[in-house]
Amino acid sequence: MPTNVFFNHAVSSEQHLYEDLVVESLRMYGQETFYLPRQIVETDTILDEDVQSKFGDAYSVEMYIENAEGFEGEGDLMSKFGVEIRDQATFVLSVRSWERFVSTDQNLATSLRPNEGDLIYLPLSGSLFEIKFVEHEQPFYQVGKLFVFKLQAELFEYAGEDFDTGTDADFVEEQQAYRVDLRMNGSGAYTIGEDVTLSGNVVGEVVSYSEDVSPNQLEVIHVTTTFRVGDTIVGATSGTSRTISSITDILTMSQDGNAQNLDFEGKADNYLDFSETNPFGEVT
């Protein structure tokens, strides 16, 4: 038989009151975070996965970390490739805050809920987390409505994405992006963050420029070509046009003192040919 008509568990006034309490609690006990929607730049149509992504927006929203004792996951592990940090966290975000501040972003795969693959920047620890799963039915329909999302996230592993959010979250690109060190002839200063072109095509982004050394030093990230001595590099914003006088070995990663790219390449040449034209190699 139907439920008792004299008892209604979905009274709109009670729902609004309960939602106000939830939002107020999150703002009192939560953390200031930034939600970064992922923008797909290029998609692999065969594997149906993103080949290149960028993060150009950051929305300030309050989130509550469900485990108050610290991050979850396996923590810090020593592996054969060095120390791996496998922190995890569950963030609680109110539906109201999502709809008011984030849902209108044009890069969202769906505006109905947070998207897997998007990032959360936590200024408290200076960490970036990638959303792996979104639980939208916990707690389960209290007073007949859903009020929060629970975002299960893992520490983000940088893989060449472009960050231009204007927040401290951009540090991951500056610290971990692969860069090429160019020494330039000529005059004129490049602007940090501007694109650089070669023969009219965008070939990278300026991450560092210094006139303290001679020839002047230009460091470029998101490189899409092979630079050669004598190439003319033009700044898309500054208009500066200068030629390359020398190129630091591209296998040397100046921002990572523990990198052993050159060692591996030198030893591997004795056994296999790991050139771009023959990635599978041949026994010599």
BELNOR-V341443 format. One record per helix or strand of 2 or more residues. SS is the DSSP state (H for helix, E for strand). FROM is the first residue (numbers start at 1). LEN is the number of residues. Records with the same first field share a line. If there is no record, write none. Layout:
SS = FROM-LEN + FROM-LEN
This chain:
H = 12-18 + 95-8 + 168-9 + 261-8 + 276-3
E = 31-6 + 39-6 + 49-7 + 59-7 + 72-8 + 82-13 + 119-4 + 127-9 + 148-8 + 162-2 + 179-7 + 195-4 + 201-10 + 216-6 + 232-4 + 241-7
